[in-house]
Protein backbone atom coordinates (compact mmCIF):
# COMPACT_ATOMS: atom_id res chain seq x y z
CA UNK A 1 0.00 0.00 0.00
CA UNK A 2 1.34 3.41 -0.96
CA UNK A 3 1.75 6.25 1.48
CA UNK A 4 1.89 9.95 0.65
CA UNK A 5 4.81 11.97 1.98
CA UNK A 6 4.37 15.76 1.98
CA UNK A 7 7.21 18.26 2.35
CA UNK A 8 7.65 22.01 2.63
CA UNK A 9 10.57 23.00 0.38
CA UNK A 10 12.60 25.97 -0.80
CA UNK A 11 12.13 24.94 -4.45
CA UNK A 12 10.73 28.05 -6.16
CA UNK A 13 11.21 27.66 -9.91
CA UNK A 14 10.81 25.17 -12.73
CA UNK A 15 14.61 25.21 -13.21
CA UNK A 16 14.97 23.95 -9.62
CA UNK A 17 12.62 21.06 -10.41
CA UNK A 18 14.60 20.23 -13.55
CA UNK A 19 17.78 20.16 -11.44
CA UNK A 20 16.14 17.79 -8.94
CA UNK A 21 14.38 15.59 -11.49
CA UNK A 22 17.18 13.02 -11.99
CA UNK A 23 17.79 12.79 -8.24
CA UNK A 24 14.09 12.36 -7.39
CA UNK A 25 13.61 9.87 -10.22
CA UNK A 26 16.49 7.81 -8.81
CA UNK A 27 14.92 7.98 -5.33
CA UNK A 28 11.48 6.92 -6.55
CA UNK A 29 11.70 3.87 -8.82
CA UNK A 30 9.01 1.22 -9.17
CA UNK A 31 5.99 3.39 -10.00
CA UNK A 32 6.49 5.85 -7.16
CA UNK A 33 5.20 9.28 -8.13
CA UNK A 34 6.45 12.74 -7.12
CA UNK A 35 5.36 16.29 -7.93
CA UNK A 36 5.79 19.86 -6.76
CA UNK A 37 3.06 22.43 -6.12
CA UNK A 38 4.81 25.76 -6.60
CA UNK A 39 1.46 27.57 -6.32
CA UNK A 40 1.33 26.63 -2.64
CA UNK A 41 3.07 29.04 -0.25
CA UNK A 42 5.15 26.13 1.11
CA UNK A 43 6.28 24.94 -2.36
CA UNK A 44 4.99 21.48 -1.58
CA UNK A 45 6.66 18.27 -2.70
CA UNK A 46 4.37 15.22 -2.64
CA UNK A 47 5.66 11.71 -3.09
CA UNK A 48 3.51 8.58 -3.36
CA UNK A 49 5.69 5.67 -2.31
CA UNK A 50 5.68 2.20 -0.85
CA UNK A 51 9.20 2.15 0.56
CA UNK A 52 10.73 5.62 0.74
CA UNK A 53 11.26 7.29 4.12
CA UNK A 54 10.90 11.03 4.72
CA UNK A 55 14.42 11.39 6.09
CA UNK A 56 15.88 10.11 2.81
CA UNK A 57 13.97 12.74 0.86
CA UNK A 58 15.00 15.58 3.19
CA UNK A 59 18.64 14.49 3.17
CA UNK A 60 18.66 14.28 -0.63
CA UNK A 61 17.15 17.73 -1.16
CA UNK A 62 19.44 19.28 1.43
CA UNK A 63 22.49 17.80 -0.33
CA UNK A 64 21.24 19.56 -3.47
CA UNK A 65 21.06 22.88 -1.60
CA UNK A 66 17.34 23.06 -0.84
CA UNK A 67 15.47 23.23 2.43
CA UNK A 68 13.07 20.35 2.98
CA UNK A 69 10.83 19.65 5.96
CA UNK A 70 8.22 16.93 6.28
CA UNK A 71 4.67 18.14 6.96
CA UNK A 72 2.44 15.92 9.08
Order of alpha helices (4+ residues) and beta strands (2+ residues): beta-alpha-beta-beta-alpha-beta
